[in-house]
Amino acid sequence: MSQTPQQIEAEIEAQRARLGATVDALAAKLDVKSRASAKAAELKERATTDTGRPRPDLLAVAAVTLGLLVALSVWRRRG
């Protein structure tokens, strides 16, 4: 079945649009700096309260972890 020139042009334009979307997606994936900034902003959002202060539960976990690390290093030096 043969296509009219208008149909061929429409198909080419549709393929260009899909290719453009693919190129944009690849460019976004390869933009490491933007992705890192977005991830850092996401982590900061999750780690802070609405007022911008660190979440108390995360502070408690950090304090316990630090305490365990200090205790472990002291124990290793004595042992």
N, C-alpha and C positions, 0 to 999 in steps of 0.2 A: 504494500500500500504506500503510495507516494504522499509526501506531505507538501503542504503549500509553503511558500516562503515565510508567511506570517506564523505558521505553526513551528517552523524551524527556528525562527527568531525568538519566539516565545519559549521554546525549549532551551535555547542557548541562554536566554536571560534567567530562566529558572535554575539552570546549572551554575551560572555565575553567582547567583544569590546563595546557593548551597555551598559553593566553593568559598565565597566570602565569609560565610558563617563558620566554616571549618577553619579557615585561616585565622579568624578572630579567636576562636576557641583555642587553637594551638598557640597563638601569641600570648593569650592570657595564661596558659599553662606554663609557658616558658619564662614568664615575667616573675622571676624568683623574688625580686625585691618587693614587689607589690603583694605577692602571696605571703611572704614573711611578715610584712607589715599588717596585713589583714589577720593573720593567725595570732600575732602578738596582741592586736586590739581585741580579738575574740577571747584570748586567755585572760587579758586584763579585765574585761567585762565580767567574765565568769568568776574571777578571784576577788572582786570588790563588791561592796554593797552599793545601794543607790546613791549614797552620799560620797562614794569614791574611796571609802576606807576599806582596808583589808577585811575579808570575812573572818569573824571570830573562830569559826570551826577550822579554817585553814591555818590561822595563827596557832591554834592549839596543836594541830598536827605537826606544824613546823617546830614548835617548842619541844614536843615529845621526841621528834626525830633528832633534833639537835642534842637533847639530853642523852638519848641513847648513844649517839656518836661520841659524845664526850665520855660517857661511862665506858664505852668499849675501848677508846684509846687509853684511858687511865688503866683499865683492867689489863690491856696488852702490855703496857709499860711495866706494870708491877709483876706480871707473870713471866 
